[in-house]
Amino acid sequence: MEKGLRSIIKIIDAINERVGRSVAWLTLVLVLLVCGDVAMRYLFSTTAAWVMELEWHLFALIFILGAGYAFKHDRHVRVDLFYDQFSPRDKAWVNLSGAIVFLIPWCVLMIYVSFFYALGSFQIGEGSPNPGGLPYRFLIKGSITIGMLLLLLQALASVAQSILVLRGKEEEESIISAPTNE
């Protein structure tokens, strides 16, 4: 069982690592786009609706698709008042209960709701309501489903990791006790 859990964790970690590192490049694209947009506004007093929409689409993709990566590297929001002082076993209990009670149900709900949100957008061929805006708004709406699926997978990997720690099958320096800087 431990071997299977480790394999699952490794596969999920690899998926979120690859997606997170790929999405990180969108930050550079976003910065260049914003700088170009600002230059066009100040130098030529012009901008385009598609540029502004692309800015918020990229911003959304960075956060939505990067959520699993952030969770994998323990860079998510948490009140660390007591958590930092916990033993690896206590951290495993907190992570396990938090994932089962809060994170996994929330991800499942978000996947369900966002899927139909994107599907409805796809069915009507929704585009930007702004003249000159971006078409295919369902793509950005569909990314919510994908991002929540990636976060759900990472939550399942966290549950598996917690189980290994609680069963004494994982070393103290696990991903639960300290974030990695890979």
SVG drawing of the C-alpha trace seen along z (x, -y; Angstrom):
<svg xmlns="http://www.w3.org/2000/svg" viewBox="-26 -60 41 62">
<polyline fill="none" stroke="black" stroke-width="0.4" points="0.0,0.0 2.8,-2.4 4.4,-1.8 1.1,-2.6 0.6,-5.8 4.1,-7.0 3.5,-6.3 0.3,-8.3 2.0,-11.2 4.9,-11.2 2.6,-11.3 0.4,-14.1 3.4,-16.1 4.9,-15.8 1.8,-16.9 1.4,-20.0 5.1,-20.7 5.0,-20.8 1.8,-22.8 3.0,-25.3 6.4,-25.8 4.7,-26.3 2.1,-28.7 4.9,-30.7 6.0,-31.8 2.6,-33.5 3.8,-36.0 6.5,-37.2 4.0,-37.4 1.6,-39.4 4.3,-41.8 5.4,-42.4 1.7,-42.9 1.0,-45.3 4.1,-47.3 3.2,-47.5 -0.3,-48.5 0.8,-51.2 3.3,-52.5 0.6,-52.6 -1.8,-54.5 0.8,-57.1 2.6,-57.6 -0.4,-57.3 -3.4,-57.6 -4.8,-54.3 -5.6,-50.8 -7.6,-47.9 -10.3,-45.9 -8.7,-42.6 -5.4,-43.7 -7.1,-44.5 -9.1,-41.3 -6.0,-39.3 -4.4,-40.9 -7.1,-39.6 -7.3,-36.2 -3.5,-35.7 -3.8,-36.9 -6.7,-34.5 -4.8,-31.6 -1.7,-32.2 -3.7,-31.9 -6.2,-29.2 -3.8,-26.8 -1.1,-27.6 -3.2,-26.7 -2.2,-23.0 1.5,-24.0 1.2,-26.5 -0.4,-23.9 2.2,-21.3 5.0,-23.7 3.1,-24.7 2.7,-28.3 -1.0,-28.6 -2.7,-30.7 -2.7,-29.2 -2.8,-30.5 0.6,-29.3 0.2,-30.5 0.5,-26.9 1.1,-24.8 4.8,-25.6 5.4,-24.3 3.6,-21.0 5.4,-17.7 5.2,-16.1 2.6,-13.7 0.4,-16.5 0.8,-18.4 -0.3,-15.2 -3.5,-15.1 -4.2,-18.8 -3.5,-18.3 -5.5,-15.1 -8.6,-16.5 -8.4,-19.9 -8.2,-18.2 -11.1,-15.7 -13.4,-18.2 -12.8,-21.4 -10.5,-21.2 -11.7,-18.1 -15.4,-18.8 -14.8,-22.4 -12.8,-21.3 -15.5,-18.7 -18.2,-21.4 -16.2,-23.9 -15.4,-21.3 -19.1,-20.5 -20.3,-24.1 -17.5,-25.4 -18.0,-22.6 -21.6,-23.6 -20.6,-27.3 -18.1,-26.7 -20.4,-24.3 -23.2,-26.9 -20.7,-29.5 -19.5,-27.0 -23.1,-26.2 -24.0,-29.8 -20.6,-30.6 -20.0,-33.3 -17.4,-35.9 -16.6,-39.3 -19.5,-41.7 -17.0,-44.5 -16.4,-45.5 -13.0,-44.2 -12.8,-41.9 -11.7,-38.3 -13.8,-35.5 -14.3,-32.1 -14.9,-33.2 -15.7,-29.5 -11.9,-28.8 -11.2,-31.0 -14.3,-29.7 -13.2,-26.1 -9.8,-26.8 -11.6,-27.1 -12.6,-23.4 -9.0,-22.4 -7.5,-24.4 -9.8,-22.9 -9.1,-19.5 -5.3,-20.1 -5.9,-21.4 -8.1,-18.3 -5.4,-16.0 -2.8,-17.8 -5.2,-17.5 -5.5,-13.8 -1.7,-13.6 -1.6,-15.5 -4.1,-13.0 -1.9,-10.1 1.2,-11.8 -0.5,-12.4 -1.5,-8.7 2.1,-7.7 3.3,-10.0 0.6,-8.8 1.5,-5.1 5.1,-5.9 6.1,-5.1 7.4,-8.5 10.4,-10.4 10.0,-13.5 11.3,-15.8 8.3,-15.2 6.4,-17.7 4.1,-18.2 6.8,-19.3 8.7,-21.7 8.1,-23.1 10.6,-22.2 12.5,-24.7 12.9,-22.5"/>
</svg>
